[in-house]
Amino acid sequence: MPCLWAAVLAAALVQAAPLAAQDTPVGSIIAIDAGGAPGVPPGDAPLDPATRLCLAKDQVALFASDRVTFQIAGEACVTLAEAEAEAFANQGWALRSQSAEEAGERYSAALGSGDEGAQDRAFEEYREASEAAGETRWEDEIARSVEEQRAARDYAEKIKNMPPAAGPVPSWPTPSTPLGPRPIIFRLASGSPSVLARFPRGMIVQPSTALCLAGGEQLTISSSIGQSATYTGPGCLKRQGKPTRENIGAFVFG
């Protein structure tokens, strides 16, 4: 299973949910697998977002809200609302990071086209996507090492000072999986050639994404914690169900 933050080189720009959405109400939070966490009652009833969890070193708990499925692991004391907000922020950063990688690929392709207008447009798109991926909110709200922060600053300075047709695109620094609550990210791991022609391998499958298959077509979805499932057409795959231990992505197919 590739690293959660691994670069995805795809043709289509994936739009991330705006960070302003973090100010919206959390909504209901359910425990998919509380992992023996104290203070979490059994059953499927929504939990109080103010519930405070204190986990031991070897405990792992899995929760889902209306906007993100997330995992809390290791020694930590946090309220469900705090954990959900941090995981949602991490999920948004993952989407922006993917968008920056994809914009970089389009810029690299434009450099070889000989079309200066296309190069300028692609460069501006790449710079905007890169700046969005490295915005300071991530550094303010999520624990990161000094080395990662320095790499992000160096990268931002490099891309700002780089002229539109200056030759190979610098690679985006790939941070480690962040500390604290982690979102569960779902990606298109593989598929029939005709499926991959429509949906790039490695794309993040968001709740708004619908993957429709013709008869005989097939695709496999993998999660950042190792679960995977394969679907065969005809039918459309959507994340419109209720998360469970066996189906944490809430995928429905038909």
N, C-alpha and C positions, 0 to 999 in steps of 0.2 A: 504494500500500500504506500503510495508516494506521500511525502511530507505534506502536512496540511497546507503549508504556505508555498508549496512548490509552484514554480512558474507554469502557466498554461499558455501555450502558443496557439492561438485560435484566430479565426477570421472575423468573428463578430464581436463588437464591443458589448460587454455585459454591464448594464447600468446598475450601480449600487443604490440601495435605499439611502436617502439623505439622513445625515446624522441628526437633523432636527427631529426626526421621528422618535429619537430616544426620549423626548420630552412628553410623548403621548403616554397615557396610562398603560401599565404593564398588562392589565387584564388578568385572566385566570392562569395559574401555574399548577401543573399536575406533576406528580412523581411517577416517572416511568419505572425507575428502579432506585429506591431510596438507599439501598446498600447498607441497611442497618443504621442509618443516620438517626440519632436521637431527636425526638420532637416531631418526627414526620409520621402521622398516623397512617395505617394501612388503608387501602381502598383507592377509588378513582376520583374522590371528591376534590374539587379545587382547594388549594392550600392558601393560607393567609400569606400575602407577599412579605409581610413583616416578620414571618417566622425566621428565627435565627438558628443557623446550623453550625455546629462545631464538629468537624470530622477528624478522626484519628489518621495517622500517617498512611495506613493501608486501606482506608475507606474510599469508595468511589460512589457517587450518587448521580443519577441521571434524571433531568427534569425537562419539561417542555412548557412553553408559553404560547400565546397566539402568534408570536413572531419568530421564535428561535427555540431549537432543541439544544440543551447544553449539559455539560458535565462538570461536576465539581469533584476534585480529587486531591488527596493528600491532606496535610495538616492545614486547616483553614477554619476560620470563624467568619461567617458572612450571612446577611439576610438574603432570602430568596430574591427580593426585589433588586438588591445590589448585584447579586450574581447574574440575574437575568439581564440587567442593563449592561454589565461589562461584557457578557457573552454576545449580546446584540451588537455592541460596538466592535468587538473582534470580528464578527461576521461581516459587518460593513467594510472593515479594513481588508478582509480577504477578497471581497468583490472588487474593491478599488485597486488592489494590488494586481489582480488578474486583468483588469481593464488597462492598467499601465503596461503590462507585458504585451497585451494584444496590440495596443497602440504603437509600441516599440517595434513589433513585427511589421506593421503596416508602414512605419517610417523606413525601416530597413529595405522593404520592397520598393518604396518610392525612390530611394537613393539610386537604385539600379534602373529606373525608368527613363532617366534623362529629361523628365518633365519638371522644370524648376518650380512651376506653380503647384504641382502635386506635392513636391518635396516640402515646400513652405507650409502647405495646409497640413500635411501629415506631421511635420515637426511641431506645429502649434498644438495639434491634438495630443501628441505624445507628451509635450511639456505640461499641458493642463492636466492630463490624466496622472502623470507622475507626481505633480505637486499635490493633487487631491489624495493620492495614496500615501504621501509622506507628511500630511498635515499634522500640526503639533498636537491636536486633540488626542491622537493615538499615543504620543509620548507622555502627555499629561495624565491620562487615565489608565494606562496599562503598563505594568512593570516591564522594563526592558533594560538590557545591559548597557554599560557605557560604550562598549564597542559597537553595538547595534545603533545607538543614537548617533555616534560619530560617523558611521557608515552612511546613515540616512542623510545627515547634513552634508557630507562630502558629495554624495550622489546628487542632492538637490542643487548644490553649487555648480557641479559639473554640467548638469543638463541646462541650467540657466545661462551659462556662459558658452554653450556650444552653438555655433552657427547652424542654420538649417541644413546645409549640405556638407557637414564636416566629417562624414565617413563613420566608421562603424559605431553603432549605438552602444553606449555603456550598459553593462548588465545591471538590472535592478537588484540591490542587496536583499537577500532572502533571510529575514529574521527567523529565530527559532520559534517554536510554538510558545505563545505567551503564557506567563504564569496566571494562576487564578482560573476562574470559570472559562471553559472553552466551548465554543459553538461546535455542533456536529455538522460538518460540511459534507454535502453529497455531490458526487461528480459522475459524469458519464465515463465509465472506465473502458468500455469497448462496445462494438456494435457491428452490424452488417455494413459493407461498404456504402450502400445507398443511404443508410442512417447517418454515417459519419460524414457524408457529403452535405447533409442538412444541419447536423449538430456536431460541432467539433469535439473530438475526444478530449476529456479533461475539463469540459465546461462545468461550472457549478450549476446544479439543478436547484433553482429557487422554488418557493411555493407557487409563484405565478407562472412557472414554466410548464408547458404541456408538450410532451414528446409523443407524437402520433406515429404509429407503425402500420405499414401495409402488411398484407398476408405474407408470412414467411420471413419478414424482417425481425431482427433480434437486437436487443441492447442489454448491457449490464450496468447497474448503478452500484457504486461503492461509497461507503461512508468513511469519515476520517478516523473512526475507531474500529474499522475492520469488517463491518457487516457488508454483505453484497447480495444482490438479487438480480436474476435475469428474467426478462420479459420477452415474449414472442407475439408478433402481430397476427391478426389485425387488432387494433385497439389503441387507446391513448393513455399514457401514464401521467398522472397528476398527483400532487401532494395535497390531497383534500380530505384525508382520513384523520383518524385519531391516533397519535403515537402510542405504540405498545412496545414491550420488550423485543418482540419479534419483528416489528416494523416501525422503527424509531423515526423513519422519514415520513410516516403517514402517507405512504404511496397507495393509490388506488389505480386499478387498470381495468379498462373495458371500453 
